Amino acid sequence: MIKKILDKMRPSFQDGGKLKAFRSVFEGMETFLLVPNTTSKTGVSIHDAIDSKRIMSFVVIALLPALFFGMYNIGYWNAVASGHLADATFFGMFFYGLAVMLPKIVVSYAVGLGIEFIVAQWKHEEIQEGYLVTGLLIPLIVPVGCPLWMLAVAVAFSVIFAKEIYGGTGMNIFNPALVARAFLFFAYPSKMSGDSVWVNLDPVLGLGFQASDAYTMATPLGHAAAGHPVTTDFSHMISGLMPGSIGETSVIAIAIGAAILLWTKIASWRTMSSVFIGGAVTAFLFNVSGMESGVAAMPWYHHLVLGGFCFGAVFMATDPVTSSRTASGQYVYGFLIGVLAIVIRVLNPGYPEGMMLAILFMNMFAPLIDYCVVQRNISRRARRAKISQKN
């Protein structure tokens, strides 16, 4: 039925049709709804049961637990800030978070897909599917206090300078979502850090409670960086009932997403596990080094569940475009991300997070890591060939 409807609509979007200006949109929706049946005419082609759009769809599904919990967490902290936690209901807090979060998602997709539509029309290509995931990732890794206009500027910067300028989906060097966050952090630091950006204080669409403008709340990492002991219960660190970026607080929700990505074999378990191993080893070494101030004083296992460490390890470090692609290289790539994230947290008190910069830094070296792995394999096979010839 869907194919018949699309076949009837197709002439209007082809050359000479009334809607030919929207041909890229039509082709993008067609390949999203139906698996294309076109095949290559020349050369060798490998066919698989899943294409890039299906992969992106699975990643979006894996992000939903973190998204839904983030919505609830927004409403929860609004109730806490207003002193009405006892009067708040689960659905009241969730729908308040939905009302706050939905405009951010709409702005992200509208700006990002709008730019991709313009580029696709200019290049006479279909709209690429990569932004399907990026458009949801960006709202999840920003504080709830990030203004919509600021989010729109960051999305535009990311899509243009971190993706399209390299040739579009599959060609970018850096993770576009992290580039958007980095742009916001360095261009508008007051809206990305501090104690006043993690809680939404105003009612939205008649939902939520009015809180005092003087209410502030630091994240556990920010609290530790200021030299104060972390008072957040470890159970809250796991569940996610603490201030932080919208989708990064709940380890349980992120773990569900990780299970989906690993079960569908979309994410690399080598990269994911190596990030945690590298972070755990580095944090443990700082614990035993005698440093007893700031973030360094936190137990090593707190580092793995606070901030964007889990979210970055599961959804950012495993990005198949910007991460290492060789099996051995994924171990090295992930391990170094974990190491760098903890080093930045501990040694840079002005930036207690660290995961964003660690992944972006290693994005630059992923091709070099793969090159070294491939060259090592070539050299090893050449030596075996020489030995076999002598024998």
N, C-alpha and C positions, 0 to 999 in steps of 0.2 A: 504493500500500500504506500509506504514512504517513497519507494523508488518510482512508482507511477506518478505520485504528486511532484516529485523533483523533475522527472522527465518532462512533465507538462510545463513546468516553470522555466526549464533551462533555456528555451529560445529567447525569452525576454531578457536574459542576462548575457547572451552571446553577442558578437558583433552585429550591429544592425538592430538590436533589440532596444526597447524603451529603457531598460534598466542595466544597460551594459556597463555603466559606471560602477555598479555594485557587483561585478562579476567575481571579484576576489572574495567577497562576503559569501556569495552563493556557493562557490567551490569549497570554501572552508567549511561551511555548514554541511555540505553534501558529504565530504570525506569524514566529518565528525559523526554523522548519523549512520553512514554506510561504509563498509570496508571497500576501498577502490578495487576494481577488477582489471585495471590496466596493468600491463606487464612491459618490461623493457624489450626493445627491439633488437639491440645489439649487446654484445659483451656477456659476461657471466653475472648472474643475479642470484642472490640467496633470498628465499622466501621464508617468512616466519608467520606464525599465527597471530602475532600482535604487532601493531605499528605504533608510531610515536604518539598519535592521538590517544590510543588506548592506554599507553604507558602513562601519559599525563593524567588521564582520567583516574587511574589507580592511585597516583600520588595525591590527587585532590581528595579522593576518598580517605586516604591515610591521614590527611590533614584535618579531616572533620572532627575527630575527637578533641584535638587541641583547640580548634575553633569554637566548638560548643562549650568546652570548659572555660575558655577565655571569656565568652559571653557571660557565663554565670559568675565568673570571678569579678568582672566589671561591676555587676549589680551587687555582689557581696560587699565589695569595698565601698561602694556608694552608701550602702546601708550602715556599714561600720562608721564611716565618716560623719554621717548625719545623726548617729546615735539611735537609729531605728531598727537595728538588727533583729531585735525581738519581734518587731511587727512585720518584718519582711517575710515573704513566702518564696519557695524555690522558684516557682514559675514567674513570680513578680521580678525577682532578681535576674532570671534568665532573659525574660523579654525586655527588661531594661538594657541589659548588655547587647541584645540583638538590635535594639533601636540605636544604640551608640555605634555598634560595629558595622551595621549594614551600609551607612553612607560611606564609610572608609572603603569597603569592598567595591561599592558602585564607582566611586571616584577612581580607584586603582584600575579597574577593568575599563572604564570609559576612556581614561587618558591613555593607558597603555595600548589597548586595542585600537583606539582611534589613530594613534601614531603608526601602529603596524598596518592598519588599513590604508593609510596614505602612502606608506612605503611600498606596500604590495601593489597598489594601483600604479604607482610610478614605475615599478620594476616589471609590471605585467605578470605578477605571480599571485598564487593564492596566499591567504593569510596564514602565517606560520603558527603552529600550535604551542610553541614554547611558553607563551605568556599565559596560557591556561593555568599553570602552576605558579608562575612568578606573580601573577595578579592577586593570588590569595596569600602567598608568602609575605609580601611586603606589608599588608595591614597587620599580619600576625607578629611581626618583629619590631613594631614601633610601640611606644607608650600610648596609653589611651588618651593622653592629653595632646597628642600631635594634631594640629589643625588640618582641616581638609585641604586648604590651599597649599600648605607646605607639603603634604603628601602628594598632591598633584605635581608639584614642581620636581620632587624627588623621583617620581615615576617617569616623568618626561626625560629627566636627565639620564636615568638608568637605561631606558629603552633606546634612547638615541646614542649615547656615548659608551654604553657597556654591551650593547647588543647589535643594533642595526649598523653601526659604523664598522663592525667586524664582518658583516655579511648576514646577520640574522641568526636564527635558531641553529645550534650545532657548531657555530663558528666563533662564538664569544670566548674570551679567555677568562674573564671574571664572572662570578655568579651575579646576575643582574639584581636579585633581591638584596644581596649584601652591599652592592654598590649603592643602591638607593638608601640603605640605612647609613652607610658611611658618609654619603652626601649630606644627609640630615644631621649626622653627628658633628661634622666639621663646619657645616654652614649655619646650623641653628642649634648649638650645643645646649642652650638653656631650655629647649623643648625636648631634648633627648636624654637629659640627666638631671640630677638634683632630687629634691624631695616633693615637688609639687606637680609632677607630670604623670604620676602613676594612678591617680584616683580621679574619677569624673565626679564633680561635685554638684552638678545641676540636674534637675528632672528633664527627661526627654520624652516628648509626646505624651505627657501626663503620667509617665512611669518614673519610678525611682523617688529619691528624697532630696530635698535641698539641704546641702551641708554648708558649713561655714567656710568662707574663702580662706580663712587662716589655717585650715586643716592641711597638714602635710604628712607624708609617709615615705620613708626611705626603703629601698630594697635591702634585703639582707647583705648583699655584696657592698652596696653603698654604705650601709651601716658599719660594716667591718673595715672598709677603706678609710672611714673617718676615725678609726681607732677604738670603736666601741665593740663590745662583745656581741655576737649574734644571739638574739633572743628567740628567734623563730624556731618552733619545735621541728624536729626532724620529720615528724609525721606530716606537718604542713608543707615541708619542702617536697615531700613525695607527692602529696595530694595536689599541691599547687595553690593552696589558700594563702597567698602572700602577694605583695605588690611586685610587678614586673611587666615586661612586654606582654602583649595580649595573649599570644599563643605559646609562650616559653615557660610558663610556671609549673605546669602539671607534668610530673614525670610519668604518672600512670597513663595520661592521655597520649603522651609522646610514645610511650612503650607500645601502646595499642597500634599506633601508626607505624612504628618500627616493625612490629609483627606482620602487618599487612604488606609492607614493602619487602620484607625478607621472604615471606611465604610466596609472593608473586615473583620473586627473584628479580625485582626491579632495582633494589639497592644492593650494594656490595657489603656482605657481612665482614669482609676483610677490612675495608675502610672503616666501617662503623665500630667494630670491636677494637681496632687499633687506636682510634681516637680516645676511647675510654682507657685503654691500657697506658697510652702515653700521658694522659692527664693524671691518672692515678699514681703512676711512678713518679712523675715530677712533683705532684702535690705532697706525696709521702716524703720525698727527699727534702723538700722545704720544711716539712714538719720536724724532721730529725736534725735539721741543720742548726737549730737553736734560734731561728728567727721567731720572735714571739710578739710581733706587733702587726696590726692591720689584718689584711687578708691572709698573710702567711700564718697567722695564729689559728686559722680555721682547721678543723680535722680534714684530712685529705679527701674523705668520702663526701664531705659537704660540697667541695668544689664540683663534683660530678653531677650534683642535682640542683645547683643554684645557677641563676642567670640563664644564659642561652647555651650552656654547654650541651645538654641533652638534645635540644632542638637542633643545634648546629651539627652535632654528630650524626643525627638521623636524617635530617632533611637537606642540609647544606653541603656537608662534606661529601656526601654520596652522590651529588649531582654528576651524572655520567658525562656531561659535556666538559666541565671545568676540573674534574678530578683525574687522577691517574687511571689508566685503562688496563695496564698490565697487572697480573695477579700479584707478583712480587712488589711492584710499585705501589699498589694500594696499601700494603702493610706499612711501607715507609711513609707514604703520603699521610695516612691517618695518624700514625704515631707522632709525626712531627707537628701536626695540627694540635694534638692534645698537649704536647710539650710546650709549644709556643703560647697556647691559650693560658696556661697556668703561669708561665714566666711573665707574660704581660700583666696578668692580674696582680701578681705579687710584687713585681718590681716597678710598676707604674701606678702609684696611688691615685693619680688623676683619672685613670681609666680602669676601674675595677672589673670590667667585663672580660675582654680579651678574645672571645671566640670569633667575633667578626673579623678583626684584623688578622688573626691566625689563619683563618680559611682564605681570605683574600691574598695574604702573603704566599701561602702554599699553592694557590691557583696559578701563580706565576711560575712555580717550579715543577708543576705536574708534568709538563711536556719533557722537561729535562730529566726527571726521574724515570719516565717511560723510555726515553732515549738511552739512558745508562743501562736499564734492565735489558733492552733489546740488544744493545751492543755487547753486553756481557754474554748473552745467550749465543750471539753470532760467534764471538771469540771462542766460547766453549765448544761449539759444534765444529769450528775450524780445527781446533786442537784434536778433537776426536777423529776428524776426517784424516788428519795427518798421521795419527797413530795407526788407524786402520790401513792406510796406504803402505806404511812401513811393514805392517804385519802381512 
